[in-house]
């Protein structure tokens, strides 16, 4: 059950990749655009879901670390 998060992120990335590719191609439509414009266009679509997953994942990891109690044997 702990693999559901990463698998869900992979599925979301696969589903959003064609849209990100399309936005990246649209970003390079002007004559003065570079490959950096293409990458920014793709990151605009693929970045927020990955960033949201990272924030949630680190929050869960932090909550689990704080709730772990280690007794003192002194």
N, C-alpha and C positions, 0 to 999 in steps of 0.2 A: 504494500500500500504506500510505502514511502517513495516509490518511483512515479507516482501519478503526476506530481508537479513537473519534473523535467520532461516527461512524455507529453504533457499538455503544452508546455512551452515549445517543444519541437513541432507539434501539430499546428500550433498557432503560427509559428514562423513559416512553415511550409504553406499554410493557407494564405498568409499575407505576402509571400514573396512575389507572386505575379503583380499584385497591386503596387508593391514597392518598386519593382522593376519599371512599371509603367510611369510612376511618378518620377523616377530617376531619369527616364528617357525624356519626359516632358521638361524636366529641369535643364536639359542640355539643348533645348530647342533654339535658344538665342545664339547668335553668331559668336559672341564673346565668352561662351561658357566653356568650362573645363571638366575634366574627370572629377574634380572636387565637387562640382555642382551635382553631378550624378550621384556621388556618394552621399552628399547631404540630403538629396531627395530620397534615397533609399533609407537612410538613417531616420528621416522624419517619420517614416511609416513603421519601420522595424524596431526603432529605439524604445518608444513608450511601453509596449507590452513586455519587452525584456527588462526594462528598468523597473517596472511594477513588480515583476516576478522576483527580481533581485532584492527589492525592498521587503517584500513579504517573506522571502526565504531567510534573509538575515534577521528579520524580526522574530521569526519562529525559532531560529537557532539561538538568538539571544535570550528568548523567553525560556527555552529548555535549559540553557546553561545556568540561568538565575534560579530556576526551580530545583536544580540538583542539590541535594543536601548531603554534605560529607561530615559525619560525626567526628568530633575531636576526641581522641583516645588518651588525652593527658590526664 
